[in-house]
Amino acid sequence: MGSTQDRHPIGHHPPAAGWYPDAQVAGQIRYFDGRSWTQHTAPAIRSLDVANAAAAPKTKRQTGLWIMVGVTAALVALVFALRVANLGSDDGAAGDTAAQAPAAEAPAVVEEQAAESADESPAEPEAPAASGLTLAQQNAVERARGYLDVSSFTRDTLLDALLYKGFSQSEAEAALAAVGY
């Protein structure tokens, strides 16, 4: 080794042991053991660049990608919040747990309560009310009117909403006719 290899690389205090760029051969690194340079060398790999990558400024492409990820996450959160708010508003106040019973069971529960109060057997078919609608159809009408009080609907969208809530096709159709759709 030459005389420059034997001296400490920086001033009077030797650096910590480790791999450093070789002053004699470009593109090569040499190991310093804390006291002197050793014979151990290796090709210089961009590992120093990788270690400094975190400190490097982000490219426009990286920044744009993070912006898209953030916007997408915000939209997903917004859609989720709106769905939760919509589900809570269908049955009354969002904090009212009794009103948040599964919608598919709501018509049956009302029918059972009406049958019990009239001392009818639940197995008997429903007798049409004075309006000519069964109790389930009347429940569908109430649900449809509740939807229309909040927003406007096309016929198909209102039909889909009633079917989603557990009403049968005939109950939903009767409700649409009763509300003028």
C-alpha positions in Angstrom: 0.0 0.0 0.0 1.1 3.6 -0.6 1.7 6.2 2.1 -1.7 7.8 1.7 -3.3 4.5 2.6 -1.5 4.3 5.9 -2.5 7.7 7.1 -5.8 8.4 8.8 -8.4 9.5 6.2 -9.7 12.5 8.1 -7.5 14.9 10.1 -5.9 13.6 13.3 -8.8 11.4 14.5 -9.3 8.1 12.7 -12.9 7.4 11.5 -14.9 4.4 12.8 -14.2 1.0 11.3 -16.1 0.5 8.1 -16.1 0.5 4.3 -14.9 3.7 2.6 -14.3 4.8 -1.0 -10.8 3.7 -2.1 -8.6 6.8 -2.8 -6.4 4.8 -5.1 -8.9 2.9 -7.3 -12.1 4.5 -8.6 -15.2 2.4 -8.3 -13.8 0.4 -5.4 -14.2 0.5 -1.6 -11.7 -0.5 1.0 -12.2 -1.6 4.7 -10.7 0.6 7.4 -10.4 -1.4 10.7 -10.4 1.7 13.0 -6.5 1.9 13.0 -5.4 1.3 9.5 -6.5 0.4 6.0 -6.8 -3.4 5.3 -6.2 -5.3 2.1 -9.9 -6.1 1.9 -11.6 -4.4 -1.1 -14.9 -4.7 -3.0 -16.5 -3.2 -6.0 -18.3 0.0 -5.1 -22.1 -0.7 -5.1 -24.7 2.0 -5.0 -25.4 1.0 -1.4 -24.4 4.4 -0.2 -27.0 5.8 -2.6 -29.7 3.5 -1.2 -28.8 4.5 2.3 -29.2 8.2 1.3 -32.4 7.6 -0.7 -34.6 8.5 2.3 -33.0 11.9 2.4 -33.4 12.5 -1.3 -36.3 14.6 -2.5 -39.3 12.8 -3.9 -39.8 12.9 -7.6 -43.0 14.4 -9.1 -44.1 10.9 -10.0 -43.7 9.6 -6.4 -45.5 12.7 -5.0 -48.3 12.3 -7.5 -48.7 8.6 -6.6 -49.1 9.5 -2.9 -51.6 12.2 -3.7 -53.7 9.7 -5.7 -53.5 7.2 -2.8 -54.6 9.9 -0.3 -57.5 11.1 -2.5 -58.6 7.5 -3.1 -58.5 6.8 0.7 -60.5 10.0 1.4 -63.1 9.0 -1.2 -63.5 5.5 0.2 -63.9 7.0 3.7 -66.5 9.4 2.4 -68.5 6.7 0.7 -68.3 4.5 3.8 -69.5 7.4 6.0 -72.4 8.2 3.7 -73.5 4.6 3.6 -73.4 4.4 7.4 -75.3 7.7 7.7 -77.8 6.5 5.1 -78.4 3.2 7.0 -78.9 5.1 10.2 -81.3 7.6 8.7 -83.6 4.8 7.2 -84.9 3.7 10.5 -84.9 6.9 12.5 -82.2 8.4 14.7 -78.7 6.9 14.3 -78.3 6.3 18.0 -81.6 4.4 18.4 -80.6 0.8 18.5 -84.1 -0.5 18.5 -84.8 1.3 15.2 -81.7 -0.3 13.6 -83.2 -3.8 13.6 -82.6 -5.7 10.3 -85.0 -4.3 7.7 -85.9 -7.7 6.3 -87.5 -8.5 9.7 -89.4 -5.3 10.1 -92.5 -6.2 8.0 -92.8 -9.6 9.7 -92.5 -8.1 13.2 -95.2 -5.6 12.5 -97.4 -8.3 11.0 -96.9 -10.6 14.0 -97.7 -7.9 16.4 -100.9 -7.0 14.6 -101.9 -10.7 14.4 -101.3 -11.2 18.1 -103.2 -8.0 19.1 -106.2 -9.1 16.9 -106.0 -12.7 18.4 -105.5 -14.1 14.9 -103.4 -17.1 14.2 -100.1 -16.1 12.5 -100.6 -18.9 10.0 -103.8 -17.4 8.7 -103.5 -15.3 5.5 -103.7 -11.5 6.1 -107.1 -9.9 5.6 -107.0 -6.8 3.5 -107.4 -3.6 5.4 -110.1 -1.1 4.6 -107.8 0.5 2.0 -107.5 -2.9 0.2 -103.9 -3.3 1.1 -102.4 -6.0 3.3 -100.5 -5.0 6.4 -97.2 -5.8 4.6 -98.2 -3.6 1.7 -99.1 -0.8 4.1 -95.7 -1.1 5.7 -94.2 -0.9 2.2 -96.2 2.2 1.5 -95.0 3.8 4.7 -91.4 3.0 3.8 -91.8 4.4 0.3 -93.3 7.6 1.7 -90.4 7.8 4.1 -87.9 7.6 1.3 -89.8 10.2 -0.8 -89.9 12.6 2.2 -86.1 12.6 2.2 -85.3 12.5 -1.5 -86.7 12.0 -5.0 -86.5 8.6 -6.6 -87.2 7.1 -10.0 -89.7 4.3 -10.0 -87.0 1.7 -10.5 -84.8 3.1 -7.8 -87.7 3.2 -5.3 -88.6 -0.4 -6.2 -85.0 -1.5 -5.7 -84.9 0.2 -2.3 -88.1 -1.5 -1.1 -86.9 -4.9 -2.4 -83.6 -4.3 -0.6 -85.5 -3.7 2.6 -87.1 -7.1 2.4 -90.5 -6.4 0.8 -91.7 -8.9 -1.8 -92.1 -7.8 -5.4 -95.9 -7.6 -5.1 -95.7 -5.6 -1.8 -93.3 -3.2 -3.4 -95.4 -2.8 -6.5 -98.5 -2.2 -4.4 -96.6 0.5 -2.5 -95.4 2.2 -5.7 -99.0 2.3 -7.0 -100.2 3.7 -3.6 -97.7 6.6 -3.7 -98.4 7.4 -7.4 -95.5 5.7 -9.2 
